[in-house]
Amino acid sequence: MITFDVKDMTCGHCIKTITQAVLAVDPQADVQIDLPSHRVQIESASAVAELSQAIVQAGYSPVVTTGEPAISAPAKKAGGCCCH
């Protein structure tokens, strides 16, 4: 299980966007998201960096909290959630 902390995830739209981004990388992934704690847990055969990059490209700033050494996302690009 890979866990990301995604502080800029704020609403249901964010959950849907991140889930779709992960499933585009691995359609068999099990994605569990806890919005109040800003936690995204993914069970996947894909590499952590690949999943992190998909979330970044969706407009968010994931930080790995388990699974492998922490990888901070680059500065957030324009886009992401409509709420912030």
KEKE-3310 file (N, C-alpha, C; in steps of 0.2 Angstrom, whole numbers, plus 5000, padded with zeros to 4 digits):
npx = (5004:5003:5005:4999:5001:4990:4988:4982:4970:4953:4939:4925:4926:4940:4943:4938:4945:4958:4957:4953:4965:4975:4969:4971:4984:4985:4973:4969:4971:4968:4960:4959:4953:4954:4946:4945:4958:4966:4972:4978:4977:4984:4984:4994:5002:5010:5024:5029:5034:5028:5014:5014:5018:5007:4997:5002:5001:4988:4986:4989:4998:5006:5013:5024:5020:5022:5029:5040:5055:5052:5045:5044:5032:5034:5033:5016:5006:4996:4979:4970:4960:4944:4940:4950)
npy = (4994:5011:5027:5043:5060:5073:5088:5098:5093:5095:5093:5083:5084:5084:5071:5063:5067:5064:5050:5046:5049:5041:5028:5029:5027:5014:5003:4993:4997:4999:5012:5022:5035:5047:5061:5071:5069:5071:5060:5048:5032:5019:5004:4996:4989:4998:5009:5020:5033:5034:5034:5046:5056:5055:5060:5073:5078:5079:5090:5092:5091:5079:5070:5057:5046:5034:5018:5021:5031:5048:5058:5073:5083:5093:5111:5117:5116:5127:5124:5109:5108:5115:5122:5129)
npz = (5000:4995:5002:5001:5006:5002:5003:4996:4992:4992:4990:4984:4970:4969:4974:4964:4953:4956:4958:4945:4938:4944:4941:4927:4925:4931:4929:4937:4950:4967:4975:4989:4997:5010:5014:5025:5031:5021:5014:5003:4998:4990:4982:4971:4957:4950:4950:4963:4960:4947:4950:4958:4949:4941:4949:4951:4938:4937:4944:4958:4974:4979:4993:4997:5010:5015:5010:5001:5001:5005:4992:4987:4978:4964:4962:4962:4947:4937:4938:4944:4958:4957:4968:4974)
capx = (5000:5007:5001:5001:4997:4989:4985:4978:4964:4948:4932:4923:4929:4947:4943:4936:4951:4964:4955:4954:4972:4978:4966:4973:4990:4984:4966:4967:4973:4963:4961:4955:4954:4951:4947:4947:4965:4970:4976:4977:4981:4984:4986:4995:5009:5014:5029:5027:5035:5023:5008:5015:5018:5000:4993:5004:4999:4981:4985:4989:5004:5006:5020:5023:5021:5024:5030:5047:5057:5047:5046:5040:5030:5037:5028:5010:5005:4989:4974:4968:4953:4940:4939:4956)
capy = (5000:5017:5032:5050:5066:5078:5094:5103:5090:5099:5091:5077:5084:5082:5064:5060:5069:5060:5043:5045:5050:5035:5023:5030:5023:5007:5002:4988:5000:5000:5019:5024:5042:5050:5068:5075:5068:5072:5054:5044:5026:5016:4997:4995:4986:5003:5013:5026:5039:5035:5036:5052:5060:5056:5065:5080:5081:5081:5097:5091:5091:5073:5068:5050:5046:5027:5014:5022:5037:5053:5062:5079:5085:5100:5117:5116:5120:5129:5118:5105:5108:5121:5125:5133)
capz = (5000:4995:5005:4999:5009:4997:5007:4992:4990:4996:4989:4980:4964:4970:4975:4957:4948:4958:4957:4938:4937:4946:4937:4920:4926:4933:4929:4942:4956:4973:4977:4995:4999:5016:5012:5031:5033:5015:5013:4997:4999:4983:4981:4964:4955:4947:4954:4967:4956:4942:4953:4961:4943:4938:4953:4950:4932:4938:4947:4965:4976:4983:4996:4999:5018:5016:5004:4999:5004:5003:4986:4987:4972:4962:4963:4959:4941:4937:4937:4950:4960:4956:4974:4977)
cpx = (5004:5002:5004:4997:4996:4985:4981:4972:4958:4941:4931:4926:4936:4948:4942:4942:4957:4963:4956:4961:4976:4976:4969:4980:4990:4977:4964:4969:4967:4965:4957:4958:4950:4952:4948:4955:4969:4975:4974:4981:4979:4987:4987:5002:5013:5019:5027:5028:5030:5016:5008:5014:5010:4996:4995:5002:4991:4980:4986:4996:5005:5013:5019:5025:5023:5026:5038:5049:5053:5049:5041:5038:5033:5031:5022:5009:4998:4984:4972:4961:4950:4939:4944:4959)
cpy = (5006:5022:5039:5055:5071:5083:5098:5099:5092:5097:5085:5078:5082:5074:5061:5061:5064:5052:5042:5045:5043:5029:5023:5026:5016:5006:4997:4991:5000:5007:5020:5031:5044:5058:5072:5075:5070:5066:5050:5038:5022:5009:4996:4992:4992:5006:5019:5032:5040:5037:5044:5057:5061:5061:5072:5082:5082:5088:5097:5090:5085:5072:5061:5050:5038:5023:5015:5029:5043:5057:5068:5081:5092:5105:5115:5120:5122:5123:5115:5107:5115:5125:5130:5137)
cpz = (5000:4998:5003:5004:5004:5000:5002:4989:4995:4996:4985:4973:4964:4970:4968:4953:4950:4957:4949:4936:4938:4942:4929:4920:4927:4934:4935:4949:4961:4976:4983:4997:5005:5016:5019:5032:5027:5013:5007:4998:4992:4984:4973:4963:4952:4952:4957:4963:4950:4944:4955:4955:4941:4942:4952:4943:4932:4942:4955:4967:4981:4986:4999:5007:5020:5010:5002:5002:5001:4997:4986:4979:4970:4963:4959:4953:4942:4935:4944:4951:4958:4962:4977:4972)
residu = (MET:ILE:THR:PHE:ASP:VAL:LYS:ASP:MET:THR:CYS:GLY:HIS:CYS:ILE:LYS:THR:ILE:THR:GLN:ALA:VAL:LEU:ALA:VAL:ASP:PRO:GLN:ALA:ASP:VAL:GLN:ILE:ASP:LEU:PRO:SER:HIS:ARG:VAL:GLN:ILE:GLU:SER:ALA:SER:ALA:VAL:ALA:GLU:LEU:SER:GLN:ALA:ILE:VAL:GLN:ALA:GLY:TYR:SER:PRO:VAL:VAL:THR:THR:GLY:GLU:PRO:ALA:ILE:SER:ALA:PRO:ALA:LYS:LYS:ALA:GLY:GLY:CYS:CYS:CYS:HIS)
# end
